[in-house]
């Protein structure tokens, strides 16, 4: 199943390409995303604990105000001193408790070198741009105006040798989608390319993040000034099933892959599971649109007459995030890395 970490990785790959630096590995992104989330959750719990403590203190102060007005002040003073002595004795008996830091920005990351691992060999026919021989990765700020292409905040340990079979990545057919989000929240497609050939996630996401950003012929290549407007969506595909007929699929559940013969040529195209629902199409409207996407120019009502029309349905749960989510996470990574370097 696709995750937000997969989307963050695609953002980091694109940003690194535009800034001409090296990006984090998928494994590093996944681990750092977990740390980032854990730190924020602990911070929230600490805030709640402090609020509860303040409330308890207010209640104790209120109890003091409501104490018996007829009681002798000297008796009150004596009782208070006895209670303080008892509390001091109890505190001496209790072992000290050290609470973990709850602030994400204070996490130290020199140990990130433990996350470094060599990327498994890709089965994709598309060459990977991952640099497997490098033992150092630059952690830039993600901002072109702030990051030098030669900068490196701190060093990672050497990549390990080939991972054991148990640690090899799962493989999925996948699609990477880039959208732009307007100031009013309107989403527009900016690039979408994928493959039905199973890919190891690190190489597959890297390759298609860049292919969708720069090589979708429907659009001009994405440039750095667009980064703040971008949103990314990852879909990992599964459960491919030949359809008994072109309408043998369910809206909102299945993606559709069509192929057909037209004027002596074979055509094909696909829509991911969420496309038809987002566009408000019926099944027939989806098929006609998909056939036109593939290159068919006939009349809409004649789609059934097209020769050798075949359909395959599939499923795929997508996940994604916007630029702001990636930016905040990446800033935290950079700040943590700098603190770790300064203290290590």
C-alpha positions as CSV (number, residue, x, y, z in Angstrom):
1,X,0.0,0.0,0.0
2,X,1.3,3.5,-0.8
3,X,2.3,5.7,2.1
4,X,3.0,9.4,2.7
5,X,6.7,8.4,3.0
6,X,6.6,7.3,-0.6
7,X,5.2,10.7,-1.6
8,X,7.8,12.5,0.5
9,X,10.5,10.5,-1.2
10,X,9.3,11.5,-4.6
11,X,9.3,15.2,-3.5
12,X,12.9,14.8,-2.3
13,X,13.9,13.1,-5.6
14,X,12.4,15.9,-7.6
15,X,13.8,18.7,-5.4
16,X,17.3,17.1,-5.5
17,X,17.2,16.8,-9.3
18,X,16.3,20.5,-9.6
19,X,19.0,21.5,-7.1
20,X,21.6,19.1,-8.5
21,X,22.2,17.4,-5.2
22,X,21.7,13.8,-4.0
23,X,18.5,12.8,-2.4
24,X,17.8,10.7,0.7
25,X,17.2,7.0,0.1
26,X,13.6,5.6,0.4
27,X,14.6,3.7,3.6
28,X,16.0,6.9,5.2
29,X,12.8,8.8,4.3
30,X,10.6,6.1,5.9
31,X,12.6,6.1,9.1
32,X,12.9,9.8,9.4
33,X,9.1,10.3,8.7
34,X,8.4,7.9,11.6
35,X,10.7,9.9,13.9
36,X,9.1,13.1,12.8
37,X,5.6,11.8,13.5
38,X,6.7,10.3,16.9
39,X,8.3,13.5,18.0
40,X,5.2,15.6,17.2
41,X,3.0,13.1,19.0
42,X,5.2,13.2,22.1
43,X,5.2,16.9,21.9
44,X,1.4,16.9,21.9
45,X,1.3,14.6,24.9
46,X,3.8,16.7,26.8
47,X,1.6,19.8,26.2
48,X,-1.5,17.9,27.5
49,X,0.5,16.8,30.6
50,X,1.6,20.3,31.3
51,X,-1.9,21.6,31.0
52,X,-3.2,18.9,33.4
53,X,-0.4,19.8,35.8
54,X,-1.4,23.5,35.7
55,X,-5.1,22.5,36.3
56,X,-4.1,20.4,39.3
57,X,-2.1,23.2,40.7
58,X,-5.0,25.6,40.3
59,X,-7.3,23.1,42.1
60,X,-4.7,22.8,44.9
61,X,-4.6,26.6,45.2
62,X,-8.4,26.7,45.3
63,X,-8.4,24.1,48.2
64,X,-6.0,26.4,50.2
65,X,-8.4,29.3,49.7
66,X,-11.3,27.2,50.9
67,X,-9.6,25.9,54.1
68,X,-11.2,26.3,57.5
69,X,-11.1,30.0,58.4
70,X,-11.4,29.2,62.1
71,X,-8.3,27.0,62.2
72,X,-5.3,28.4,64.0
73,X,-2.6,29.7,61.6
74,X,0.1,28.1,63.7
75,X,-1.6,24.8,63.3
76,X,-1.8,25.3,59.5
77,X,1.9,26.1,59.4
78,X,2.8,23.1,61.5
79,X,0.7,20.7,59.4
80,X,2.3,22.1,56.2
81,X,5.8,21.6,57.5
82,X,5.0,17.9,58.5
83,X,3.5,17.3,55.0
84,X,6.6,18.8,53.3
85,X,8.9,16.5,55.4
86,X,6.8,13.5,54.4
87,X,7.0,14.4,50.7
88,X,10.8,14.9,50.9
89,X,11.2,11.4,52.5
90,X,9.0,9.9,49.7
91,X,11.0,11.6,47.0
92,X,14.3,10.3,48.4
93,X,12.9,6.7,48.3
94,X,11.7,7.0,44.6
95,X,14.2,6.3,41.9
96,X,14.9,9.2,39.5
97,X,12.8,9.1,36.2
98,X,14.3,10.5,33.0
99,X,11.7,11.5,30.5
100,X,12.6,11.4,26.8
101,X,12.8,14.7,24.9
102,X,9.4,15.5,23.3
103,X,10.6,18.2,20.9
104,X,11.2,16.9,17.4
105,X,13.8,19.6,16.6
106,X,16.0,18.3,19.4
107,X,16.4,14.8,18.0
108,X,20.0,14.0,17.2
109,X,20.6,12.2,13.9
110,X,24.2,11.1,13.7
111,X,22.8,7.5,14.0
112,X,21.1,8.0,10.7
113,X,24.1,6.2,9.2
114,X,22.6,3.0,10.5
115,X,19.7,3.5,8.1
116,X,22.0,3.5,5.0
117,X,21.7,0.4,2.8
118,X,22.6,-0.4,-0.7
119,X,19.7,-0.2,-3.2
120,X,18.7,-3.7,-4.5
121,X,19.2,-4.2,-8.2
122,X,16.2,-3.0,-10.1
123,X,14.3,-5.3,-12.4
124,X,13.0,-2.4,-14.3
125,X,14.0,-1.8,-17.9
126,X,14.3,1.9,-17.0
127,X,17.9,2.7,-15.7
128,X,18.0,3.9,-12.2
129,X,19.6,7.3,-11.5
130,X,20.5,6.2,-7.9
131,X,24.2,6.5,-7.1
132,X,25.0,3.2,-5.5
133,X,28.7,3.9,-5.1
134,X,28.4,7.1,-3.1
135,X,29.0,6.9,0.7
136,X,27.8,10.5,1.3
137,X,24.5,12.1,0.7
138,X,23.9,15.9,0.9
139,X,21.1,17.0,3.0
140,X,20.0,20.3,1.4
141,X,17.3,22.6,2.7
142,X,15.2,21.9,-0.3
143,X,15.3,25.6,-1.2
144,X,17.2,26.4,-4.4
145,X,18.2,29.8,-3.1
146,X,19.7,28.3,0.1
147,X,21.3,25.1,-1.0
148,X,24.6,24.8,-2.8
149,X,24.9,21.8,-5.2
150,X,28.1,20.9,-3.5
151,X,26.9,21.3,0.1
152,X,26.6,18.4,2.5
153,X,25.5,18.9,6.1
154,X,26.8,15.6,7.5
155,X,28.1,12.3,6.4
156,X,26.5,8.9,6.3
157,X,28.2,5.6,7.0
158,X,29.2,3.5,4.1
159,X,26.5,1.6,2.3
160,X,26.3,-2.0,3.3
161,X,26.8,-4.7,0.8
162,X,23.9,-6.5,-1.0
163,X,21.0,-6.9,1.5
164,X,19.8,-10.4,2.4
165,X,16.8,-11.7,0.5
166,X,14.6,-11.1,3.5
167,X,15.4,-7.4,3.3
168,X,14.7,-7.0,-0.4
169,X,12.0,-4.6,-1.3
170,X,8.5,-5.6,-2.4
171,X,7.7,-5.0,-6.1
172,X,4.6,-3.3,-7.5
173,X,3.4,-1.8,-10.7
174,X,3.1,1.9,-9.9
175,X,2.1,5.3,-11.1
176,X,3.4,8.7,-9.9
177,X,1.2,11.7,-10.3
178,X,2.1,15.4,-9.9
179,X,-0.7,18.0,-9.5
180,X,-0.7,21.7,-9.1
181,X,-2.9,23.3,-6.4
182,X,-4.2,26.8,-7.1
183,X,-4.6,29.5,-4.4
184,X,-8.3,28.6,-4.4
185,X,-7.5,24.9,-3.9
186,X,-8.3,23.8,-7.5
187,X,-6.3,20.7,-8.5
188,X,-4.8,20.4,-12.0
189,X,-2.9,17.5,-13.5
190,X,0.8,18.4,-14.0
191,X,2.2,15.0,-15.0
192,X,1.3,11.3,-14.5
193,X,3.4,8.3,-15.7
194,X,3.8,4.8,-14.4
195,X,4.3,1.2,-15.4
196,X,2.4,-2.1,-15.2
197,X,5.7,-3.9,-14.8
198,X,6.4,-4.6,-11.2
199,X,9.1,-2.3,-9.8
200,X,11.2,-2.4,-6.6
201,X,9.9,0.7,-4.8
202,X,13.1,2.7,-4.4
203,X,14.1,2.6,-8.0
204,X,10.6,2.6,-9.4
205,X,9.5,5.6,-7.4
206,X,12.7,7.5,-8.2
207,X,12.5,6.8,-11.9
208,X,8.8,7.6,-12.4
209,X,8.9,10.7,-10.1
210,X,11.3,12.2,-12.5
211,X,9.7,10.8,-15.6
212,X,6.3,12.2,-14.6
213,X,7.8,15.5,-13.8
214,X,9.9,16.0,-16.9
215,X,8.9,13.6,-19.6
216,X,5.1,13.6,-19.7
217,X,4.6,14.9,-23.3
218,X,1.3,16.5,-22.4
219,X,3.0,19.1,-20.3
220,X,6.2,21.2,-20.2
221,X,8.8,20.0,-17.6
222,X,8.3,21.0,-14.0
223,X,10.6,23.8,-12.9
224,X,11.8,24.9,-9.5
225,X,9.4,27.9,-9.1
226,X,6.5,25.5,-9.3
227,X,7.5,23.4,-6.2
228,X,5.3,25.3,-3.7
229,X,2.2,24.6,-5.8
230,X,2.8,20.9,-6.2
231,X,1.1,17.9,-4.7
232,X,2.2,14.3,-5.2
233,X,0.2,11.1,-5.4
234,X,1.5,7.5,-5.5
235,X,-0.6,4.6,-6.6
236,X,0.6,1.0,-6.2
237,X,-1.4,-1.4,-8.4
238,X,-2.6,-4.9,-7.7
239,X,-5.4,-7.5,-8.4
240,X,-5.3,-7.4,-12.2
241,X,-8.3,-9.2,-13.7
242,X,-9.4,-9.5,-17.4
243,X,-13.0,-8.1,-17.8
244,X,-15.7,-10.3,-19.2
245,X,-16.8,-7.2,-21.2
246,X,-15.7,-3.5,-21.2
247,X,-18.3,-2.5,-18.5
248,X,-17.2,-5.3,-16.1
249,X,-15.7,-3.1,-13.4
250,X,-16.8,-0.8,-10.6
251,X,-16.5,3.0,-10.4
252,X,-14.4,4.1,-7.5
253,X,-12.9,0.6,-6.9
254,X,-11.2,-0.3,-10.2
255,X,-8.7,1.3,-12.5
256,X,-9.2,0.3,-16.2
257,X,-6.7,-0.6,-18.9
258,X,-8.1,-0.7,-22.4
259,X,-6.6,-1.9,-25.6
260,X,-8.2,-2.0,-29.1
261,X,-7.5,-2.1,-32.8
262,X,-8.3,1.0,-34.9
263,X,-7.3,1.6,-38.6
264,X,-5.0,-1.3,-38.5
265,X,-3.1,-0.2,-35.4
266,X,-3.2,-1.3,-31.8
267,X,-4.0,1.4,-29.1
268,X,-4.1,1.3,-25.4
269,X,-4.5,3.6,-22.3
270,X,-5.4,3.5,-18.6
271,X,-7.2,5.4,-15.9
272,X,-6.3,5.0,-12.3
273,X,-9.2,4.0,-9.9
274,X,-9.9,7.6,-8.7
275,X,-10.0,9.3,-12.1
276,X,-13.6,8.5,-13.2
277,X,-15.1,9.4,-9.8
278,X,-13.2,12.7,-9.6
279,X,-14.4,13.6,-13.1
280,X,-18.0,12.5,-12.3
281,X,-18.1,10.2,-15.3
282,X,-20.3,7.2,-15.9
283,X,-18.7,3.9,-17.1
284,X,-19.4,4.6,-20.7
285,X,-18.1,8.1,-20.5
286,X,-15.0,6.8,-18.9
287,X,-14.5,4.2,-21.7
288,X,-15.0,6.8,-24.4
289,X,-12.6,9.2,-22.7
290,X,-10.0,6.5,-22.3
291,X,-10.3,5.5,-25.9
292,X,-9.8,9.1,-27.0
293,X,-6.8,9.3,-24.7
294,X,-5.3,6.3,-26.5
295,X,-5.8,8.0,-29.9
296,X,-9.3,6.9,-31.1
297,X,-11.1,9.6,-33.1
298,X,-14.4,8.0,-33.8
299,X,-17.9,9.1,-32.7
300,X,-18.7,8.5,-29.1
301,X,-21.8,6.3,-29.8
302,X,-19.6,4.0,-31.9
303,X,-17.2,2.9,-29.2
304,X,-18.7,-0.6,-29.0
305,X,-18.0,-1.2,-32.7
306,X,-14.3,-0.8,-32.3
307,X,-12.4,-3.9,-33.1
308,X,-10.9,-6.3,-30.5
309,X,-11.7,-4.1,-27.6
310,X,-10.2,-5.6,-24.4
311,X,-10.4,-4.4,-20.8
312,X,-8.4,-5.3,-17.7
313,X,-9.5,-4.0,-14.3
314,X,-7.2,-3.5,-11.4
315,X,-7.1,-2.0,-7.9
316,X,-4.8,0.5,-6.3
317,X,-5.0,2.5,-3.1
318,X,-3.2,5.8,-3.5
319,X,-1.6,8.1,-1.0
320,X,0.1,11.5,-1.3
321,X,0.9,14.8,0.2
322,X,1.5,18.4,-0.7
323,X,4.6,20.5,-0.9
324,X,4.0,22.1,2.6
325,X,4.0,18.7,4.3
326,X,7.3,17.8,2.6
327,X,8.8,21.2,3.3
328,X,8.0,21.1,7.0
329,X,9.4,17.6,7.3
330,X,12.5,18.4,5.3
331,X,13.2,21.5,7.4
332,X,13.0,19.3,10.5
333,X,15.4,16.8,8.9
334,X,17.9,19.6,8.1
335,X,17.7,21.2,11.5
336,X,18.1,17.8,13.3
337,X,21.1,17.0,11.1
338,X,22.8,20.3,11.9
339,X,22.2,19.8,15.6
340,X,23.6,16.3,15.4
341,X,26.7,17.4,13.6
342,X,27.3,20.2,16.1
343,X,27.0,18.0,19.1
344,X,28.5,14.8,17.7
